[in-house]
């Protein structure tokens, strides 16, 4: 998912040593990427009548794990390097996280002009622009983790666990309090979904924090120890979440800010991580293709959104098919899209490995060109 050398959606830090960068981690992220692409494609291309069918509504239950999985995976790799990092390494990671944050807002821009955006954007367009999406919550939460590591040093895992629990516990109250209405327009979307954000900090930052803790505690462990701990934690979280879901029924929306939702998803993600580690160790077919998608998830994330929806730089012809396809047509579109994403991810990874400085210069040039055009275009 790297857009710059060693930058991935989950961390934005240099790749850990190869002994730590194991195949199952990228395969896990690849599964999340694959399900994300399938979900976005079906949501956008299937006709409304198809999306109203019971089977399609049922599959949304499984798609609900896609975003938490991305957030969890983003933290997992971030937790692998031993912390606290040096000041220089912390600055390097923070710089890359700010790049991810900038990409998140770039995808929401209504116009390719700062002045037109300021003067002409409607209330709905501003709502979309400032909304807290996956990249925003990943970047902001990991920037907070860097600050935590610099502040409390080696005890950062305990502090991060306390913050994660606080975020989960506070989420129902934050959503019910209308607190976002008292914050400035750019900040309010980080609190809850009232402004249209899909992944506000409450409770979704908890998935990033939990992933970071898992990377620091499980990712460094010997495989048998990791398996035992992850299995116990996964089953424990599932059980606790199920009990909480029963206790909170009628009080907190399970599919909203419920702590039960967070715990059940985290438990399921840990068990999926174990399954993919076994698949990677057994060299199951398809694992390396998933790992390629997982290693280049940020690249795949941006590319598939532009293919399906276009943006302020390029218009997509696929938009003409939105809401018009049946199941067969959507399946064909998915089968055509996946080789494109895999091929593009392979080319980008190959280019970075063979000419890392050239790819960095290309990105710097593109970023500079975009900023110049965005800041100077009057309309």
WOPE-V530931 format. One record per residue. RES is the residue in three letters. D_FIRST is the distance of its C-alpha to the first C-alpha in Angstrom with 1 decimal. Layout:
res: [RES RES]
d_first: [D_FIRST D_FIRST]
//
This chain:
res: [UNK UNK UNK UNK UNK UNK UNK UNK UNK UNK UNK UNK UNK UNK UNK UNK UNK UNK UNK UNK UNK UNK UNK UNK UNK UNK UNK UNK UNK UNK UNK UNK UNK UNK UNK UNK UNK UNK UNK UNK UNK UNK UNK UNK UNK UNK UNK UNK UNK UNK UNK UNK UNK UNK UNK UNK UNK UNK UNK UNK UNK UNK UNK UNK UNK UNK UNK UNK UNK UNK UNK UNK UNK UNK UNK UNK UNK UNK UNK UNK UNK UNK UNK UNK UNK UNK UNK UNK UNK UNK UNK UNK UNK UNK UNK UNK UNK UNK UNK UNK UNK UNK UNK UNK UNK UNK UNK UNK UNK UNK UNK UNK UNK UNK UNK UNK UNK UNK UNK UNK UNK UNK UNK UNK UNK UNK UNK UNK UNK UNK UNK UNK UNK UNK UNK UNK UNK UNK UNK UNK UNK UNK UNK UNK UNK UNK UNK UNK UNK UNK UNK UNK UNK UNK UNK UNK UNK UNK UNK UNK UNK UNK UNK UNK UNK UNK UNK UNK UNK UNK UNK UNK UNK UNK UNK UNK UNK UNK UNK UNK UNK UNK UNK UNK UNK UNK UNK UNK UNK UNK UNK UNK UNK UNK UNK UNK UNK UNK UNK UNK UNK UNK UNK UNK UNK UNK UNK UNK UNK UNK UNK UNK UNK UNK UNK UNK UNK UNK UNK UNK UNK UNK UNK UNK UNK UNK UNK UNK UNK UNK UNK UNK UNK UNK UNK UNK UNK UNK UNK UNK UNK UNK UNK UNK UNK UNK UNK UNK UNK UNK UNK UNK UNK UNK UNK UNK UNK UNK UNK UNK UNK UNK UNK UNK UNK UNK UNK UNK UNK UNK UNK UNK UNK UNK UNK UNK UNK UNK UNK UNK UNK UNK UNK UNK UNK UNK UNK UNK UNK UNK UNK UNK UNK UNK UNK UNK UNK UNK UNK UNK UNK UNK UNK UNK UNK UNK UNK UNK UNK UNK UNK UNK UNK UNK UNK UNK UNK UNK UNK UNK UNK UNK UNK UNK UNK UNK UNK UNK UNK UNK UNK UNK UNK UNK UNK UNK UNK UNK UNK UNK UNK UNK UNK UNK UNK UNK UNK UNK UNK UNK UNK UNK UNK UNK UNK UNK UNK UNK UNK UNK UNK UNK UNK UNK UNK UNK UNK UNK UNK UNK UNK UNK UNK UNK UNK UNK UNK UNK UNK]
d_first: [0.0 3.7 6.4 9.0 9.9 8.8 7.2 4.8 5.9 8.4 9.9 9.7 12.1 12.7 11.7 14.8 17.3 16.8 19.4 17.3 13.8 15.1 13.9 14.7 12.2 9.2 11.7 12.3 8.9 9.1 12.6 11.7 9.4 12.4 15.0 13.5 13.7 17.1 18.3 17.6 19.1 22.1 22.7 22.8 24.6 27.0 30.5 31.6 34.2 31.6 29.5 32.8 33.5 33.5 31.0 28.4 29.1 29.0 25.5 24.3 25.2 22.4 19.9 20.8 18.7 15.4 15.1 16.6 14.3 11.2 13.3 14.7 11.6 10.5 13.9 14.2 12.1 13.7 17.0 16.9 18.2 21.9 22.9 24.4 22.4 24.5 25.0 23.2 20.1 20.3 20.6 17.6 15.4 17.3 16.8 13.0 13.4 15.8 13.4 11.2 14.6 15.7 12.9 14.1 17.6 17.1 16.1 19.4 21.7 24.8 25.9 25.0 27.6 28.0 31.7 31.5 29.0 31.5 34.6 33.8 31.0 32.6 32.4 30.0 27.7 27.8 27.1 23.9 22.9 23.5 22.2 19.9 16.8 13.8 12.1 15.7 16.6 13.6 14.4 18.1 18.3 16.5 18.6 21.5 20.6 20.8 24.1 25.3 24.6 26.5 29.3 30.1 28.7 28.5 29.6 26.4 25.5 28.9 28.4 25.0 26.5 29.4 27.3 25.2 28.6 30.0 27.2 27.7 31.5 31.7 29.5 32.5 34.7 32.3 31.8 35.6 36.7 35.7 34.6 32.0 35.0 36.1 32.9 32.1 30.2 26.9 27.0 28.6 25.5 24.0 26.9 27.2 26.8 30.1 28.6 26.1 23.0 21.0 19.6 22.1 22.2 25.1 24.2 20.4 19.9 21.6 18.6 16.5 19.6 20.3 16.9 17.5 21.0 19.9 17.7 20.7 23.3 22.0 19.1 21.6 24.4 25.9 24.7 28.1 28.3 24.7 25.7 29.0 27.6 24.8 27.2 29.8 27.5 26.0 29.5 30.8 28.4 29.0 32.7 32.8 30.8 33.2 36.2 34.9 34.2 37.9 39.2 37.4 38.1 39.8 38.8 35.1 32.9 30.8 28.1 28.1 28.4 30.0 29.3 29.9 26.9 24.6 26.3 26.3 22.6 21.8 24.3 22.8 19.3 20.8 22.7 19.8 18.0 21.3 21.5 18.2 19.2 22.4 20.8 18.7 21.9 23.9 21.5 21.6 20.8 17.5 15.8 14.1 12.9 11.4 9.9 8.3 6.8 6.0 4.7 2.3 3.0 4.0 5.1 6.4 7.7 9.6 10.6 12.2 13.9 15.4 16.5 18.1 19.5 19.4 19.6 21.8 20.8 20.9 22.9 21.8 24.6 23.1 24.5 27.9 27.2 26.3 28.6 30.4 29.1 30.4 28.7 29.1 27.8 24.6 24.1 24.6 22.1 19.5 20.4 20.2 16.8 15.0 15.9 14.9 11.2 11.3 13.2 11.2 8.0 10.7 12.3 9.6 9.0 12.8 13.5 11.9 13.8 16.9 17.2 15.1 17.8 18.0 14.4 15.0 18.2 16.9 14.6 17.6 19.9 18.0 17.8 21.5 22.5 21.1 22.7 26.0 26.2 25.3 27.9 30.6 30.7 33.8 32.9]
//
